[in-house]
């Protein structure tokens, strides 16, 4: 007696909800991004060259502008390196360890998101300034103060990017490696870090973007000393106060180009690490 096998019904096609038709959805997204991002950037680029390319070059090659841009990029890169290390360690502790007050500490991580940046600068001055509570010499009106302020406002980015990846990381892989005799350093280097690398890079890119454009947190603690502690955002503001809108927009365009280039570099490294990690 022959039997007929059970034939499963084909899976039903899932219809994803759309905002109108596909063309309408794309048109809405493009219009929204154009109004908020593309058109303002285009207007900035046009305004930066209203004195001609000679005026543009004169503005961006001014020694004070060059010093401000270099300081901003170097300080932001330093912040990225510190955040990549310390942010990953903090995320590890918050995910893998249990201790009293863990929930409170986890909530405090997001404080820089909620706190106005000018208030953050005031808090840092009141705490670490020469006349502050701790009164640490060499913090206020120095590059160390600039980096400290940038670290404060960029603290959550790497932590919040790494935490979900750590939560989803398969502990059985680490246990299997340990049972085969792998040392802790080998487990971290061969299993944990390759899985965390895309999240670390994503958080670092966001931290860099925030640090490059930061204004409020560094305005007080840096002292805005030209050629010493004046970051690009403060230089641009000083140009606007002086009535030099062309110079301000020219430096803004250069800073924007540098930021986009480095963010694109982070993106390419992230894609490469993801592709080779599979």
PyMOL commands that set and color helices and strands:
alter all, ss='L'
color gray80, all
select helices_A, chain A and resi 22-48+52-60+63-96+102-108+111-114+117-128+143-168+171-179+184-212+216-221+232-241+245-276
alter helices_A, ss='H'
color red, helices_A
deselect
rebuild
show_as cartoon
